[in-house]
Amino acid sequence: MNILIAEDERVQCRLIEKYLTARGYKVQIAFDASTAWEKVQKEPPDAILLDLHMPGGTGLGFLKKRNGSAAHRNIPVIVITSMEDPLVLRMVEQNEVLSVMQKPMDMMLLDVTLESVRSSLPAKPAMTPGT
């Protein structure tokens, strides 16, 4: 399963990357919102971990782009944030996110959430010898 981490805090991003790769996930990283959107268009991930405050645009702006794209609107997004403003969090929820996780992240909850994404993905056809 391919996961895009869109997070500008490099230490936090690398910790999440290390955790996910140790569990067998393929990980892409974007340290700003515009790079994250470029990566989604180039190689759409199976799920996105999205920080709300990043250079190059906000997480909310990213969600609006995703929702406006027929090709990408169904990619599950898990918002990761330290923000506690109820109005902003409500706006996030209105943009059809899978989950909102507060920083520091509960990695066990992340595991459960990503496993639900994995189980909802279509099964990949088995490889046959000689193909």
mmCIF file of the C-alpha atoms, coordinates in Angstrom:
data_MODEL
# 
_entry.id   MODEL 
# 
loop_
_atom_site.group_PDB 
_atom_site.id 
_atom_site.type_symbol 
_atom_site.label_atom_id 
_atom_site.label_alt_id 
_atom_site.label_comp_id 
_atom_site.label_asym_id 
_atom_site.label_entity_id 
_atom_site.label_seq_id 
_atom_site.pdbx_PDB_ins_code 
_atom_site.Cartn_x 
_atom_site.Cartn_y 
_atom_site.Cartn_z 
_atom_site.occupancy 
_atom_site.B_iso_or_equiv 
_atom_site.pdbx_formal_charge 
_atom_site.auth_seq_id 
_atom_site.auth_comp_id 
_atom_site.auth_asym_id 
_atom_site.auth_atom_id 
_atom_site.pdbx_PDB_model_num 
ATOM 1   C CA . MET A 1 1   ? 0.000   0.000   0.000   1.00 0.00 ? 1   MET A CA 1 
ATOM 2   C CA . ASN A 1 2   ? 1.332   3.415   -1.033  1.00 0.00 ? 2   ASN A CA 1 
ATOM 3   C CA . ILE A 1 3   ? 0.988   6.283   1.464   1.00 0.00 ? 3   ILE A CA 1 
ATOM 4   C CA . LEU A 1 4   ? 1.752   9.962   0.922   1.00 0.00 ? 4   LEU A CA 1 
ATOM 5   C CA . ILE A 1 5   ? 2.876   11.865  4.011   1.00 0.00 ? 5   ILE A CA 1 
ATOM 6   C CA . ALA A 1 6   ? 2.264   15.599  3.521   1.00 0.00 ? 6   ALA A CA 1 
ATOM 7   C CA . GLU A 1 7   ? 3.964   17.122  6.563   1.00 0.00 ? 7   GLU A CA 1 
ATOM 8   C CA . ASP A 1 8   ? 6.362   20.059  6.810   1.00 0.00 ? 8   ASP A CA 1 
ATOM 9   C CA . GLU A 1 9   ? 7.811   19.129  10.214  1.00 0.00 ? 9   GLU A CA 1 
ATOM 10  C CA . ARG A 1 10  ? 10.723  17.042  8.958   1.00 0.00 ? 10  ARG A CA 1 
ATOM 11  C CA . VAL A 1 11  ? 11.429  15.185  12.212  1.00 0.00 ? 11  VAL A CA 1 
ATOM 12  C CA . GLN A 1 12  ? 7.754   14.233  12.610  1.00 0.00 ? 12  GLN A CA 1 
ATOM 13  C CA . CYS A 1 13  ? 7.614   13.228  8.947   1.00 0.00 ? 13  CYS A CA 1 
ATOM 14  C CA . ARG A 1 14  ? 10.703  11.021  9.153   1.00 0.00 ? 14  ARG A CA 1 
ATOM 15  C CA . LEU A 1 15  ? 9.416   9.302   12.314  1.00 0.00 ? 15  LEU A CA 1 
ATOM 16  C CA . ILE A 1 16  ? 6.133   8.464   10.588  1.00 0.00 ? 16  ILE A CA 1 
ATOM 17  C CA . GLU A 1 17  ? 7.999   7.347   7.465   1.00 0.00 ? 17  GLU A CA 1 
ATOM 18  C CA . LYS A 1 18  ? 10.250  5.032   9.472   1.00 0.00 ? 18  LYS A CA 1 
ATOM 19  C CA . TYR A 1 19  ? 7.275   3.593   11.343  1.00 0.00 ? 19  TYR A CA 1 
ATOM 20  C CA . LEU A 1 20  ? 5.282   2.928   8.158   1.00 0.00 ? 20  LEU A CA 1 
ATOM 21  C CA . THR A 1 21  ? 8.138   1.496   6.098   1.00 0.00 ? 21  THR A CA 1 
ATOM 22  C CA . ALA A 1 22  ? 8.944   -0.919  8.954   1.00 0.00 ? 22  ALA A CA 1 
ATOM 23  C CA . ARG A 1 23  ? 5.372   -2.164  8.546   1.00 0.00 ? 23  ARG A CA 1 
ATOM 24  C CA . GLY A 1 24  ? 5.760   -2.735  4.819   1.00 0.00 ? 24  GLY A CA 1 
ATOM 25  C CA . TYR A 1 25  ? 4.129   0.417   3.449   1.00 0.00 ? 25  TYR A CA 1 
ATOM 26  C CA . LYS A 1 26  ? 5.568   2.258   0.460   1.00 0.00 ? 26  LYS A CA 1 
ATOM 27  C CA . VAL A 1 27  ? 5.925   5.902   1.488   1.00 0.00 ? 27  VAL A CA 1 
ATOM 28  C CA . GLN A 1 28  ? 6.109   9.136   -0.501  1.00 0.00 ? 28  GLN A CA 1 
ATOM 29  C CA . ILE A 1 29  ? 6.929   12.404  1.264   1.00 0.00 ? 29  ILE A CA 1 
ATOM 30  C CA . ALA A 1 30  ? 5.977   16.002  0.546   1.00 0.00 ? 30  ALA A CA 1 
ATOM 31  C CA . PHE A 1 31  ? 7.090   18.846  2.804   1.00 0.00 ? 31  PHE A CA 1 
ATOM 32  C CA . ASP A 1 32  ? 4.632   21.355  1.318   1.00 0.00 ? 32  ASP A CA 1 
ATOM 33  C CA . ALA A 1 33  ? 1.083   21.330  -0.060  1.00 0.00 ? 33  ALA A CA 1 
ATOM 34  C CA . SER A 1 34  ? 1.958   22.070  -3.693  1.00 0.00 ? 34  SER A CA 1 
ATOM 35  C CA . THR A 1 35  ? 4.468   19.198  -3.855  1.00 0.00 ? 35  THR A CA 1 
ATOM 36  C CA . ALA A 1 36  ? 1.906   16.917  -2.200  1.00 0.00 ? 36  ALA A CA 1 
ATOM 37  C CA . TRP A 1 37  ? -0.638  17.747  -4.905  1.00 0.00 ? 37  TRP A CA 1 
ATOM 38  C CA . GLU A 1 38  ? 1.946   17.147  -7.658  1.00 0.00 ? 38  GLU A CA 1 
ATOM 39  C CA . LYS A 1 39  ? 2.718   13.720  -6.183  1.00 0.00 ? 39  LYS A CA 1 
ATOM 40  C CA . VAL A 1 40  ? -0.979  12.838  -6.005  1.00 0.00 ? 40  VAL A CA 1 
ATOM 41  C CA . GLN A 1 41  ? -1.364  13.670  -9.692  1.00 0.00 ? 41  GLN A CA 1 
ATOM 42  C CA . LYS A 1 42  ? 1.807   11.830  -10.753 1.00 0.00 ? 42  LYS A CA 1 
ATOM 43  C CA . GLU A 1 43  ? 1.422   8.657   -8.663  1.00 0.00 ? 43  GLU A CA 1 
ATOM 44  C CA . PRO A 1 44  ? -1.882  8.595   -6.749  1.00 0.00 ? 44  PRO A CA 1 
ATOM 45  C CA . PRO A 1 45  ? -1.375  7.049   -3.310  1.00 0.00 ? 45  PRO A CA 1 
ATOM 46  C CA . ASP A 1 46  ? -3.748  4.641   -1.596  1.00 0.00 ? 46  ASP A CA 1 
ATOM 47  C CA . ALA A 1 47  ? -3.974  7.014   1.401   1.00 0.00 ? 47  ALA A CA 1 
ATOM 48  C CA . ILE A 1 48  ? -2.715  10.442  2.444   1.00 0.00 ? 48  ILE A CA 1 
ATOM 49  C CA . LEU A 1 49  ? -1.545  11.652  5.854   1.00 0.00 ? 49  LEU A CA 1 
ATOM 50  C CA . LEU A 1 50  ? -2.128  15.404  5.648   1.00 0.00 ? 50  LEU A CA 1 
ATOM 51  C CA . ASP A 1 51  ? -0.945  18.167  7.958   1.00 0.00 ? 51  ASP A CA 1 
ATOM 52  C CA . LEU A 1 52  ? -3.166  21.257  7.986   1.00 0.00 ? 52  LEU A CA 1 
ATOM 53  C CA . HIS A 1 53  ? -0.402  23.882  8.190   1.00 0.00 ? 53  HIS A CA 1 
ATOM 54  C CA . MET A 1 54  ? 2.224   23.603  5.479   1.00 0.00 ? 54  MET A CA 1 
ATOM 55  C CA . PRO A 1 55  ? 4.060   25.938  3.150   1.00 0.00 ? 55  PRO A CA 1 
ATOM 56  C CA . GLY A 1 56  ? 2.706   26.150  -0.386  1.00 0.00 ? 56  GLY A CA 1 
ATOM 57  C CA . GLY A 1 57  ? -0.949  26.021  0.677   1.00 0.00 ? 57  GLY A CA 1 
ATOM 58  C CA . THR A 1 58  ? -3.080  24.756  3.514   1.00 0.00 ? 58  THR A CA 1 
ATOM 59  C CA . GLY A 1 59  ? -4.414  21.300  4.215   1.00 0.00 ? 59  GLY A CA 1 
ATOM 60  C CA . LEU A 1 60  ? -7.921  22.662  3.685   1.00 0.00 ? 60  LEU A CA 1 
ATOM 61  C CA . GLY A 1 61  ? -6.917  23.979  0.255   1.00 0.00 ? 61  GLY A CA 1 
ATOM 62  C CA . PHE A 1 62  ? -5.435  20.574  -0.561  1.00 0.00 ? 62  PHE A CA 1 
ATOM 63  C CA . LEU A 1 63  ? -8.703  18.867  0.464   1.00 0.00 ? 63  LEU A CA 1 
ATOM 64  C CA . LYS A 1 64  ? -10.714 21.216  -1.764  1.00 0.00 ? 64  LYS A CA 1 
ATOM 65  C CA . LYS A 1 65  ? -8.471  20.340  -4.731  1.00 0.00 ? 65  LYS A CA 1 
ATOM 66  C CA . ARG A 1 66  ? -8.829  16.648  -3.982  1.00 0.00 ? 66  ARG A CA 1 
ATOM 67  C CA . ASN A 1 67  ? -12.613 16.916  -3.693  1.00 0.00 ? 67  ASN A CA 1 
ATOM 68  C CA . GLY A 1 68  ? -12.767 18.827  -6.984  1.00 0.00 ? 68  GLY A CA 1 
ATOM 69  C CA . SER A 1 69  ? -10.834 16.134  -8.825  1.00 0.00 ? 69  SER A CA 1 
ATOM 70  C CA . ALA A 1 70  ? -12.859 13.213  -10.153 1.00 0.00 ? 70  ALA A CA 1 
ATOM 71  C CA . ALA A 1 71  ? -9.656  11.171  -10.416 1.00 0.00 ? 71  ALA A CA 1 
ATOM 72  C CA . HIS A 1 72  ? -8.528  11.788  -6.829  1.00 0.00 ? 72  HIS A CA 1 
ATOM 73  C CA . ARG A 1 73  ? -11.560 12.569  -4.654  1.00 0.00 ? 73  ARG A CA 1 
ATOM 74  C CA . ASN A 1 74  ? -11.827 9.005   -3.362  1.00 0.00 ? 74  ASN A CA 1 
ATOM 75  C CA . ILE A 1 75  ? -8.287  8.832   -1.965  1.00 0.00 ? 75  ILE A CA 1 
ATOM 76  C CA . PRO A 1 76  ? -8.694  8.458   1.812   1.00 0.00 ? 76  PRO A CA 1 
ATOM 77  C CA . VAL A 1 77  ? -7.161  11.300  3.812   1.00 0.00 ? 77  VAL A CA 1 
ATOM 78  C CA . ILE A 1 78  ? -6.108  11.147  7.443   1.00 0.00 ? 78  ILE A CA 1 
ATOM 79  C CA . VAL A 1 79  ? -5.545  14.647  8.786   1.00 0.00 ? 79  VAL A CA 1 
ATOM 80  C CA . ILE A 1 80  ? -2.717  14.973  11.290  1.00 0.00 ? 80  ILE A CA 1 
ATOM 81  C CA . THR A 1 81  ? -2.712  18.200  13.257  1.00 0.00 ? 81  THR A CA 1 
ATOM 82  C CA . SER A 1 82  ? -1.930  19.905  16.522  1.00 0.00 ? 82  SER A CA 1 
ATOM 83  C CA . MET A 1 83  ? -4.740  22.380  15.869  1.00 0.00 ? 83  MET A CA 1 
ATOM 84  C CA . GLU A 1 84  ? -7.652  22.312  18.289  1.00 0.00 ? 84  GLU A CA 1 
ATOM 85  C CA . ASP A 1 85  ? -9.842  25.087  16.840  1.00 0.00 ? 85  ASP A CA 1 
ATOM 86  C CA . PRO A 1 86  ? -13.312 23.485  16.631  1.00 0.00 ? 86  PRO A CA 1 
ATOM 87  C CA . LEU A 1 87  ? -14.332 25.620  13.627  1.00 0.00 ? 87  LEU A CA 1 
ATOM 88  C CA . VAL A 1 88  ? -11.309 24.533  11.581  1.00 0.00 ? 88  VAL A CA 1 
ATOM 89  C CA . LEU A 1 89  ? -11.743 20.905  12.621  1.00 0.00 ? 89  LEU A CA 1 
ATOM 90  C CA . ARG A 1 90  ? -15.405 21.067  11.573  1.00 0.00 ? 90  ARG A CA 1 
ATOM 91  C CA . MET A 1 91  ? -14.366 22.478  8.186   1.00 0.00 ? 91  MET A CA 1 
ATOM 92  C CA . VAL A 1 92  ? -11.920 19.579  7.834   1.00 0.00 ? 92  VAL A CA 1 
ATOM 93  C CA . GLU A 1 93  ? -14.618 17.018  8.618   1.00 0.00 ? 93  GLU A CA 1 
ATOM 94  C CA . GLN A 1 94  ? -16.900 18.610  6.006   1.00 0.00 ? 94  GLN A CA 1 
ATOM 95  C CA . ASN A 1 95  ? -14.243 17.776  3.401   1.00 0.00 ? 95  ASN A CA 1 
ATOM 96  C CA . GLU A 1 96  ? -14.786 14.034  3.705   1.00 0.00 ? 96  GLU A CA 1 
ATOM 97  C CA . VAL A 1 97  ? -11.671 12.942  5.562   1.00 0.00 ? 97  VAL A CA 1 
ATOM 98  C CA . LEU A 1 98  ? -11.317 9.441   6.930   1.00 0.00 ? 98  LEU A CA 1 
ATOM 99  C CA . SER A 1 99  ? -9.994  10.571  10.295  1.00 0.00 ? 99  SER A CA 1 
ATOM 100 C CA . VAL A 1 100 ? -8.498  13.508  12.205  1.00 0.00 ? 100 VAL A CA 1 
ATOM 101 C CA . MET A 1 101 ? -5.581  12.583  14.461  1.00 0.00 ? 101 MET A CA 1 
ATOM 102 C CA . GLN A 1 102 ? -4.040  14.933  16.954  1.00 0.00 ? 102 GLN A CA 1 
ATOM 103 C CA . LYS A 1 103 ? -0.259  15.262  17.232  1.00 0.00 ? 103 LYS A CA 1 
ATOM 104 C CA . PRO A 1 104 ? 1.581   13.560  18.737  1.00 0.00 ? 104 PRO A CA 1 
ATOM 105 C CA . MET A 1 105 ? -0.017  10.706  16.833  1.00 0.00 ? 105 MET A CA 1 
ATOM 106 C CA . ASP A 1 106 ? -1.239  7.512   18.414  1.00 0.00 ? 106 ASP A CA 1 
ATOM 107 C CA . MET A 1 107 ? 0.558   5.007   16.184  1.00 0.00 ? 107 MET A CA 1 
ATOM 108 C CA . MET A 1 108 ? -1.717  2.126   17.194  1.00 0.00 ? 108 MET A CA 1 
ATOM 109 C CA . LEU A 1 109 ? -4.723  4.162   16.064  1.00 0.00 ? 109 LEU A CA 1 
ATOM 110 C CA . LEU A 1 110 ? -2.873  4.960   12.824  1.00 0.00 ? 110 LEU A CA 1 
ATOM 111 C CA . ASP A 1 111 ? -2.288  1.222   12.299  1.00 0.00 ? 111 ASP A CA 1 
ATOM 112 C CA . VAL A 1 112 ? -5.980  0.441   12.761  1.00 0.00 ? 112 VAL A CA 1 
ATOM 113 C CA . THR A 1 113 ? -7.029  3.282   10.463  1.00 0.00 ? 113 THR A CA 1 
ATOM 114 C CA . LEU A 1 114 ? -4.608  2.271   7.704   1.00 0.00 ? 114 LEU A CA 1 
ATOM 115 C CA . GLU A 1 115 ? -5.657  -1.360  8.016   1.00 0.00 ? 115 GLU A CA 1 
ATOM 116 C CA . SER A 1 116 ? -9.251  -0.273  7.350   1.00 0.00 ? 116 SER A CA 1 
ATOM 117 C CA . VAL A 1 117 ? -8.018  1.486   4.201   1.00 0.00 ? 117 VAL A CA 1 
ATOM 118 C CA . ARG A 1 118 ? -6.044  -1.580  3.137   1.00 0.00 ? 118 ARG A CA 1 
ATOM 119 C CA . SER A 1 119 ? -9.039  -3.877  3.608   1.00 0.00 ? 119 SER A CA 1 
ATOM 120 C CA . SER A 1 120 ? -11.206 -1.621  1.441   1.00 0.00 ? 120 SER A CA 1 
ATOM 121 C CA . LEU A 1 121 ? -8.763  -1.615  -1.498  1.00 0.00 ? 121 LEU A CA 1 
ATOM 122 C CA . PRO A 1 122 ? -9.593  -3.859  -4.446  1.00 0.00 ? 122 PRO A CA 1 
ATOM 123 C CA . ALA A 1 123 ? -7.641  -7.100  -4.418  1.00 0.00 ? 123 ALA A CA 1 
ATOM 124 C CA . LYS A 1 124 ? -4.707  -7.137  -6.811  1.00 0.00 ? 124 LYS A CA 1 
ATOM 125 C CA . PRO A 1 125 ? -4.675  -10.061 -9.234  1.00 0.00 ? 125 PRO A CA 1 
ATOM 126 C CA . ALA A 1 126 ? -2.257  -12.817 -8.337  1.00 0.00 ? 126 ALA A CA 1 
ATOM 127 C CA . MET A 1 127 ? 0.827   -13.101 -10.499 1.00 0.00 ? 127 MET A CA 1 
ATOM 128 C CA . THR A 1 128 ? 1.034   -16.288 -12.523 1.00 0.00 ? 128 THR A CA 1 
ATOM 129 C CA . PRO A 1 129 ? 4.373   -17.867 -13.403 1.00 0.00 ? 129 PRO A CA 1 
ATOM 130 C CA . GLY A 1 130 ? 5.693   -16.792 -16.778 1.00 0.00 ? 130 GLY A CA 1 
ATOM 131 C CA . THR A 1 131 ? 3.715   -13.534 -16.995 1.00 0.00 ? 131 THR A CA 1 
# 
